C-alpha cells in the first residue's frame, strides 16, 4: 500500500490543531481540541492520539498509508530527539518525548520543531521566498515566540534553542518571567505578561481604578475592547506595550540586521495600538543604518502556515 499522507500538528497554549495533508501539500481535513496543559502531559498525549486516530478513521486511512508526522511545539525543545524540555506556559511538562510517542504509535518518522519556526517555515515558502532574505518573525500569544530565517534556513543554534527573543531582558529587576528570570520582554508584552502588568495596576488602589474596573478580565482582549471604545488609558497601556516591544526589537535588529520583521499571533488585533510606539522607539534608538530600509509588518498568521511548515518538516526530513 502506497504511503501518501502526512499528519500535521500545531501544539498551542490553549488549542492544539491537526491536519491531514497529501503529498502535494493539500489539506484534506482538520481537527482541533483544547490543550488543557494543566491536566498533564500524559493526558495530553492520550488525547492527541485519539484525535489523530479520528482523523484517520473518518477519512478511511490506515496507519500504514502515513509517510510521517510533523509537529510544532513551544520551546525550549530538543528538535533532534523530539523532546519538549520544559515550557514557561506548560507547568509540569518536562522532557516530554513527543517523537518517541508518535513513532511508537504510528510506526512512521516524526519530526519536531519549535512552533514559531514551523510557522516561519510555512510563511517563507508560501509567501516570502524570492522577496526577502533575512527575516525575523515574532508571535504574540500566551508567550512570545520568535525565529530568524536567512535564505530559507532557520537559525537553530547549538542546542536548537535559538530565537528565544522573548527572554531578552528589557527591565532590570523587572516583572518575574516564567523562564525564572526577571524583566524579560515576554513578561511585558505577551498575553501572560500583560496579565501580570494589569494585576500590578489592580493591586495599586490609588491609580487607574476606573480603567481596571471596566475590564471584563485581565487580558489583552479586554484592553483592546476598551481601546476600541476610545478609552484613553487602554490606548496608553498599549502604547507602553509598544515601547517595551521596541526595546526588545532594538536589540534584535542591532544583532541580526533583518530586512523584514513580521509580528502576529493571538494579539494581532491589538497591534494597531502597539506598533506605532514600537516603530517610533526603533527609529529613534536602533542603529540607523539597520533601520533605513527595514520593513515591520503585522501579519495574521493562518493555521495553514503551521500545517504547511509541519508538512515541510516531513517532506524535507524523510
C-alpha positions in Angstrom: 0.0 0.0 0.0 1.5 3.3 -1.1 2.3 5.8 1.6 0.8 9.2 0.7 -0.4 11.1 3.8 1.2 13.4 6.4 -0.3 14.3 9.8 0.5 17.9 10.9 0.2 19.0 14.5 0.4 22.5 16.0 0.5 22.4 19.8 -0.7 25.7 21.2 -1.0 27.0 24.7 -4.8 27.0 24.5 -5.6 24.8 21.5 -4.0 22.0 19.5 -4.7 22.0 15.8 -4.3 19.0 13.5 -4.5 18.4 9.7 -4.2 15.5 7.3 -2.3 16.5 4.2 -1.5 14.7 0.9 2.0 14.8 -0.7 1.0 17.8 -2.8 0.6 19.9 0.3 -3.2 19.9 0.2 -5.1 19.9 3.4 -7.7 17.1 3.3 -9.3 17.6 6.7 -8.7 19.4 10.0 -9.4 18.9 13.7 -8.7 20.7 17.0 -9.0 20.3 20.7 -8.3 22.2 23.9 -4.7 21.6 25.0 -5.7 21.6 28.7 -2.0 21.6 29.8 -2.9 21.7 33.5 -4.1 18.1 33.2 -0.5 17.0 32.5 1.4 15.7 29.5 0.3 12.0 29.8 -3.3 13.0 29.5 -2.4 15.3 26.6 -0.6 12.5 24.7 -3.7 10.2 25.0 -6.0 13.0 23.8 -3.6 13.7 20.9 -3.6 10.0 19.9 -7.4 9.9 20.0 -7.7 12.8 17.6 -5.1 11.6 15.2 -6.9 8.2 15.1 -10.2 10.1 14.5 -8.6 11.9 11.5 -7.5 8.6 10.0 -10.7 6.7 10.7 -13.1 9.4 9.5 -11.1 9.5 6.2 -10.8 5.7 5.9 -7.0 5.9 6.0 -4.9 3.2 7.5 -1.7 3.9 9.6 0.5 2.2 7.0 -0.6 4.8 4.5 1.1 7.6 6.5 4.5 8.8 5.4 5.3 10.8 8.5 4.2 13.2 11.2 5.3 16.8 11.7 4.7 18.7 14.9 5.4 22.1 16.3 5.6 23.0 20.0 6.5 25.9 22.2 10.1 25.8 23.4 12.7 25.2 24.5 12.8 21.8 22.8 15.3 19.3 21.6 14.4 19.2 17.9 16.6 16.2 17.1 15.2 14.0 19.9 11.7 15.4 19.6 11.5 16.4 23.3 9.9 19.3 25.0 12.4 20.0 27.7 10.1 22.4 29.5 7.9 25.4 28.8 7.0 28.5 30.8 3.4 28.1 29.7 3.1 24.4 30.3 3.8 24.0 34.1 4.9 20.5 35.0 5.7 19.4 31.4 9.3 18.3 31.4 11.2 16.1 29.0 8.0 15.1 27.1 9.2 12.9 24.3 6.7 13.5 21.5 8.8 12.0 18.8 9.2 8.6 20.6 5.5 8.6 21.4 4.3 9.3 17.9 6.8 6.9 16.2 5.9 4.1 18.5 2.1 4.6 18.0 2.2 5.1 14.2 5.4 3.5 13.1 6.5 6.4 10.8 9.2 9.1 11.2 8.1 12.0 13.4 9.7 15.4 13.1 9.6 18.0 15.8 10.2 21.8 15.6 9.7 24.9 17.6 6.1 26.1 16.8 7.2 29.6 15.6 10.0 28.1 13.5 7.4 25.8 11.9 5.0 28.8 11.1 8.0 30.8 9.8 9.0 27.9 7.5 5.5 27.8 6.1 5.3 31.6 5.7 8.6 31.7 4.0 8.0 29.1 1.3 4.4 30.1 0.7 4.7 33.9 0.7 8.2 35.3 1.2 10.6 33.3 -0.9 12.3 35.4 -3.5 11.2 38.7 -1.8 13.2 38.7 1.4 16.3 37.0 2.6 16.7 38.0 6.3 13.5 37.7 8.3 12.6 37.9 12.0 9.2 36.5 12.9 7.5 37.2 16.3 4.3 35.7 17.6 2.5 37.4 20.4 0.2 35.0 22.2 0.3 33.3 25.6 4.0 33.7 25.4 6.3 35.4 22.9 7.8 33.2 20.2 10.5 34.1 17.7 12.5 32.9 14.8 15.2 34.1 12.4 15.2 32.9 8.8 18.1 33.5 6.5 17.8 32.4 2.8 15.1 29.9 3.8 17.1 28.4 6.6 16.1 28.6 10.3 18.7 29.6 12.8 18.7 26.8 15.4 21.9 27.4 17.5 24.0 24.8 19.2 21.1 23.1 21.1 18.2 24.2 18.9 17.1 26.9 21.2 18.0 30.0 19.1 15.2 32.5 18.6 14.1 32.8 22.3 13.7 36.6 21.8 11.1 36.7 24.5 13.7 36.3 27.1 15.8 39.4 26.3 15.9 41.4 29.5 14.4 44.8 29.0 13.9 45.9 32.6 16.4 45.2 35.3 14.8 43.6 38.3 11.5 43.7 36.5 8.4 41.5 36.4 9.1 37.8 37.0 9.1 35.7 33.9 8.0 32.1 33.5 11.6 31.3 32.5 12.8 32.0 36.0 14.4 35.4 35.3 13.0 38.9 35.7 12.3 41.7 33.3 12.1 39.6 30.2 10.4 41.0 27.1 7.8 38.2 27.3 6.9 39.3 30.8 5.8 42.7 29.5 4.2 42.2 26.0 2.8 38.6 25.8 -0.8 37.8 27.0 0.6 36.3 30.2 2.9 39.3 30.7 0.0 41.8 30.1 -2.0 39.9 32.7 0.9 40.4 35.2 1.1 44.1 34.4 -2.7 44.5 34.9 -2.5 42.6 38.2 0.0 45.1 39.4 -2.2 48.0 38.4 -5.2 46.4 40.1 -3.2 46.0 43.3 -2.4 49.7 43.3 -5.7 51.2 44.7 -4.5 54.7 44.1 -4.1 54.6 40.3 -6.2 53.6 37.3 -9.1 52.3 39.4 -11.7 53.2 36.8 -9.8 51.5 34.0 -9.2 48.3 35.9 -12.9 48.1 37.0 -14.1 48.5 33.4 -12.1 45.5 32.2 -14.0 42.3 31.6 -10.9 40.4 32.7 -7.2 40.9 32.8 -6.5 40.0 29.2 -5.3 41.9 26.1 -8.7 41.2 24.6 -10.4 43.2 27.3 -7.9 46.1 27.0 -8.4 46.1 23.2 -12.2 46.3 23.7 -11.8 49.4 25.8 -9.3 50.9 23.4 -11.8 50.4 20.6 -14.3 52.4 22.7 -11.8 55.2 22.9 -10.6 54.7 26.5 -7.5 56.8 26.8 -5.8 54.6 29.5 -6.3 51.4 27.5 -4.7 53.1 24.5 -1.9 54.4 26.7 -1.4 50.9 28.1 -0.9 49.5 24.6 1.4 52.4 23.8 3.5 51.4 26.7 3.4 47.8 25.5 4.7 49.0 22.1 7.5 50.9 23.9 8.6 47.7 25.7 8.5 45.8 22.4 10.6 48.5 20.8 13.3 48.0 23.5 13.4 44.3 22.7 13.4 44.8 18.9 16.2 47.3 19.1 18.5 44.5 20.4 17.2 42.0 17.8 17.7 44.5 14.9 21.1 45.5 16.0 22.2 41.9 16.2 20.6 40.3 13.1 20.1 43.2 10.7 16.9 41.9 9.1 15.2 43.3 6.1 11.7 42.2 7.3 10.1 41.8 10.8 6.7 40.1 10.9 4.6 40.3 14.0 1.4 38.4 14.6 -0.3 35.8 16.8 -3.2 35.9 19.1 -2.8 39.6 19.9 -2.9 40.5 16.2 -5.8 43.0 16.5 -4.1 44.9 19.3 -1.0 45.6 17.2 -2.7 48.6 15.6 -2.3 50.3 19.0 1.0 48.7 19.9 3.2 49.1 16.8 3.2 52.9 16.3 5.2 53.4 19.5 7.3 50.4 18.7 8.3 51.9 15.4 8.9 55.3 16.9 11.2 53.8 19.5 13.2 51.8 17.0 13.5 54.8 14.6 14.9 56.9 17.5 17.2 54.3 19.1 18.2 51.4 16.8 21.4 51.7 14.7 20.2 54.0 11.9 21.8 52.1 9.0 19.9 49.0 10.0 16.5 50.7 10.2 16.8 52.7 7.0 15.2 50.0 4.7 13.7 47.8 7.4 10.1 46.8 7.0 8.0 46.0 10.1 4.6 44.5 9.3 1.8 42.9 11.3 0.5 39.6 9.9 -2.5 37.5 10.7 -0.8 34.1 10.7 -3.2 31.5 9.4 -3.3 27.9 10.6 -2.4 26.9 7.1 1.1 28.3 7.7 1.7 26.0 10.7 0.3 23.0 8.8 2.4 23.7 5.7 5.5 24.1 7.9 4.8 20.7 9.5 4.3 19.3 6.0 7.7 20.6 5.0 9.4 19.1 8.1 8.3 15.7 6.9 9.0 16.3 3.2 12.4 17.7 3.9 13.2 15.1 6.6 12.5 11.8 5.0 
